[in-house]
Amino acid sequence: MTYEKIPLKKRILAYFMKRHTDWIASNEVQKLVAQYTNATPRAAVRRMQELCESGDLQRKLVKNHAFYRAKPKVDRKEVQKAGLDMWNSV
C-alpha cells in the first residue's frame, strides 16, 4: 500500500499517537493535510471530530480555537495492579 492510499483518518490518528502528550492545534493539522495530501483542510477537521466521537482524541477549546490530543488508553490490569479498581471497591 502506498502512503497516499492510507485513509486520512488513520494518518491523522498516527500523527497524534506520535505526539500523544501534546495538545495540537487544529490549524497545524489542517496545514499538514493541505501540504501533504489531496484532501481539504475541512476534511481534516471532520476526521478529527469523528476521532473525538469514537473516543480516540480529546478536544479542548481555548479562545475559540480547537486543540486535540490522543486520548490516553487506560489498561484495566494496570488499574487493578495499583489498587484503584472502582468496581471492586464498591
SEKETOR-885552 format. One record per residue (C-alpha): residue number from 1; chain; x, y, z. Coordinates in Angstrom, 1 decimal. Example, Ala and Ser with C-alpha at 12.3 -4.5 7.8 and 13.67 -1.06 7.14 Angstrom:
REM SEKETOR-885552
{1; "A"; {12.3; -4.5; 7.8}}
{2; "A"; {13.7; -1.1; 7.1}}
This chain:
REM SEKETOR-885552
{1; "A"; {0.0; 0.0; 0.0}}
{2; "A"; {1.4; 3.4; -1.0}}
{3; "A"; {1.5; 6.2; 1.5}}
{4; "A"; {-1.2; 8.1; -0.5}}
{5; "A"; {-3.7; 5.3; -0.1}}
{6; "A"; {-3.7; 5.3; 3.7}}
{7; "A"; {-7.0; 6.8; 4.8}}
{8; "A"; {-6.8; 10.4; 6.2}}
{9; "A"; {-8.4; 9.3; 9.5}}
{10; "A"; {-5.6; 6.8; 10.1}}
{11; "A"; {-2.9; 9.2; 9.1}}
{12; "A"; {-4.2; 11.9; 11.5}}
{13; "A"; {-4.5; 9.4; 14.3}}
{14; "A"; {-1.0; 8.2; 13.7}}
{15; "A"; {0.3; 11.8; 13.9}}
{16; "A"; {-1.5; 12.3; 17.2}}
{17; "A"; {-0.2; 9.0; 18.6}}
{18; "A"; {3.4; 10.0; 17.9}}
{19; "A"; {2.8; 13.2; 19.9}}
{20; "A"; {0.3; 11.7; 22.4}}
{21; "A"; {1.0; 14.0; 25.3}}
{22; "A"; {0.9; 17.3; 23.3}}
{23; "A"; {-2.2; 19.4; 22.6}}
{24; "A"; {-2.0; 20.1; 18.9}}
{25; "A"; {-3.8; 23.0; 17.3}}
{26; "A"; {-6.4; 22.1; 14.7}}
{27; "A"; {-4.8; 24.6; 12.3}}
{28; "A"; {-1.5; 22.7; 12.5}}
{29; "A"; {-3.1; 19.5; 11.3}}
{30; "A"; {-5.1; 21.4; 8.6}}
{31; "A"; {-1.9; 22.9; 7.2}}
{32; "A"; {-0.2; 19.5; 7.1}}
{33; "A"; {-3.1; 17.9; 5.4}}
{34; "A"; {-3.2; 20.7; 2.8}}
{35; "A"; {0.5; 20.5; 2.2}}
{36; "A"; {1.0; 16.7; 2.0}}
{37; "A"; {-2.3; 15.2; 0.8}}
{38; "A"; {-5.0; 15.9; -1.8}}
{39; "A"; {-7.6; 16.3; 1.0}}
{40; "A"; {-9.0; 19.6; 2.0}}
{41; "A"; {-8.4; 21.2; 5.5}}
{42; "A"; {-12.2; 20.9; 6.1}}
{43; "A"; {-11.9; 17.1; 5.6}}
{44; "A"; {-9.2; 17.0; 8.3}}
{45; "A"; {-11.5; 18.8; 10.7}}
{46; "A"; {-14.3; 16.3; 10.0}}
{47; "A"; {-11.9; 13.4; 10.6}}
{48; "A"; {-10.7; 14.9; 13.9}}
{49; "A"; {-14.3; 15.3; 15.0}}
{50; "A"; {-15.0; 11.7; 14.1}}
{51; "A"; {-12.0; 10.6; 16.1}}
{52; "A"; {-13.3; 12.6; 19.1}}
{53; "A"; {-16.7; 10.9; 18.8}}
{54; "A"; {-15.1; 7.5; 18.7}}
{55; "A"; {-13.0; 8.3; 21.8}}
{56; "A"; {-9.6; 8.3; 20.1}}
{57; "A"; {-8.9; 12.0; 20.6}}
{58; "A"; {-9.7; 14.6; 23.2}}
{59; "A"; {-10.7; 18.2; 22.3}}
{60; "A"; {-10.5; 21.4; 24.2}}
{61; "A"; {-11.3; 25.0; 23.1}}
{62; "A"; {-9.1; 27.9; 24.0}}
{63; "A"; {-10.5; 31.3; 22.9}}
{64; "A"; {-12.5; 29.6; 20.2}}
{65; "A"; {-9.5; 27.6; 18.9}}
{66; "A"; {-9.7; 23.8; 18.9}}
{67; "A"; {-6.8; 21.8; 20.3}}
{68; "A"; {-6.7; 18.0; 20.1}}
{69; "A"; {-4.6; 15.2; 21.6}}
{70; "A"; {-4.6; 11.4; 21.7}}
{71; "A"; {-6.8; 10.1; 24.4}}
{72; "A"; {-4.8; 8.1; 26.9}}
{73; "A"; {-5.7; 4.4; 26.9}}
{74; "A"; {-6.3; 3.1; 30.4}}
{75; "A"; {-5.2; -0.5; 30.9}}
{76; "A"; {-7.6; -2.3; 33.3}}
{77; "A"; {-4.8; -4.6; 34.6}}
{78; "A"; {-2.7; -1.5; 35.4}}
{79; "A"; {-5.6; 0.0; 37.4}}
{80; "A"; {-6.2; -3.2; 39.3}}
{81; "A"; {-2.5; -3.6; 40.0}}
{82; "A"; {-2.4; -0.1; 41.5}}
{83; "A"; {-5.4; -1.0; 43.7}}
{84; "A"; {-7.6; 1.7; 42.1}}
{85; "A"; {-10.3; -0.5; 40.6}}
{86; "A"; {-13.5; 1.3; 41.4}}
{87; "A"; {-15.7; -1.7; 40.6}}
{88; "A"; {-14.0; -3.9; 43.2}}
{89; "A"; {-14.1; -1.3; 45.9}}
{90; "A"; {-17.9; -0.9; 45.9}}
